[in-house]
Each structure stands twice: as structure tokens, then as C-alpha cells.
Amino acid sequence: TAPGPRSYTTLRDEAVKLFNSLQQLESERDPVPLMQGVLQTCLDLPPLVDEIYCQLVKQTTEPPAPGGQGDLHYWQLLTCMSCTFLPSPPVLRFLRFHLDRTENRLPASEMAKYACFIREALEKTKGRECVPSLEEILVLMQRQEMICTVHCPGAPACSVAISSHTTAEEVAQELVSRLGLSQSPNLFALYEQSRRREQPVGSATLLADVLTRFE
């Protein structure tokens, strides 16, 4: 299930809890729920975003076992962070230096591939309404895209590859092109349908946020 409302204590206490979660992440066999919990706390408590970025940079700098499970779990959470939050400018500069250093020191390694993916994500991330869904976290851990199925009236369902940054307008434009409707005078939009209601999806809405709500 998607994260629900939470109650929090002081920022200091929550920072300590997040630090403990990061320590647990290193040996976690199924890190996805723990990662989503860290992301949710950062979404609810924005002052902690910089703290987590700094902690992850620290954990991925000269780790005891480069490329081991624990090291990769930290890089995977850093990947999810980069697709969800932008750090403050000073932390962003620090993070970019860390990414450059990793690629220079460990070229062609998994860590360098994550560093490249993260750098590209940071150029596109503008902030999220929801944390990544469990499915999105899984594909981000593999540096892949999600497949979104869109049901079109009078046409078969279409599968569209989307990233954490894909908007509803971009998907609608792709479907219009696929269906040969580029010259149509009509306007097209995506709709979000549940058991209780059907509503249009705003053109600038990130499809990844819609999928999290479905989850």
C-alpha cells in the first residue's frame, strides 16, 4: 500500500530515525519498503532532504566494500532521491562533485552508471506530489523506465514507457501521434479513473505521481 499519514516528533529525532534506517538499509534483503519510508519522511519533512543527501554521499564515499550489496543499496536510494527531490544549491554542488569523482575513479562500474543516471535526473527533477511507488522504486533501482498502460476509446490499450519526469501532456501527445490523430482539430487529455470518480489529469502532472496514487 502507498504510505499513509504519519505523525512525527522533532526534526532532530526524525533525523536520527532516518540515520538508523540508512544503517539498516545496508543489510536489508528487501530494501524497497525501507527506501519508500525514507522518501516519505523527506516529502513530509522537507528540511531533512539535504540531511539525507549528505548522509548518502558520505555512505557512498570510499565504502568498505565498493559495489557490494550495501553500497549499491545506498546508490539506489540516492537514485530515488534524485528523481523525487532537489537539494539546496550548496548540497547540489557537493553532490555533483561526488558524482563526477565517482565516475572518474570507478569508470564503467555500477556506481559510475548510477552516478550518470543521477546527474541526468537532477536536470529534470522539479519536485513531486507523491513519493515513488513500489514499482517505480524497483525500476529506478535498475535504472529503467516504467510501462504505463493507457486505455483509449475506440482503440486498443496502448503501452507507453515513462520515466519519473514524464508528464501527462507528453504521453497524450505520443498517443495522438501513434493513433494518427495529429491533424485532428479535437483536444486530447488523459483521464484518471477509479471506482468512485473519473477526472482529467492536468497536463503538467507527472504520470509517476498518478501511478503512486493508484498503488
Number of C-alpha atoms within 10 A of each C-alpha: 10 17 17 6 8 8 5 11 7 8 12 10 11 16 19 12 14 22 17 11 16 23 14 13 21 17 13 15 10 10 19 20 15 17 23 21 16 21 24 20 20 23 19 16 14 13 14 20 22 19 16 22 23 16 15 20 18 13 18 23 13 11 12 11 11 16 15 11 15 24 22 19 24 24 25 24 26 23 24 26 27 24 27 24 21 21 23 13 10 9 17 16 12 15 20 15 11 17 22 14 15 21 18 11 10 13 12 10 14 15 22 20 17 23 23 16 18 23 16 13 21 19 11 14 16 13 15 18 14 20 29 28 22 18 14 22 25 18 15 22 18 11 16 15 15 18 14 16 11 17 13 12 7 6 8 9 11 14 13 15 12 19 21 23 19 17 19 23 19 16 21 17 14 13 21 17 12 11 11 9 13 13 8 9 7 7 7 13 15 19 14 14 12 9 5 5 7 10 10 11 18 15 15 11 17 24 24 26 21 17 17 19 16 13 13
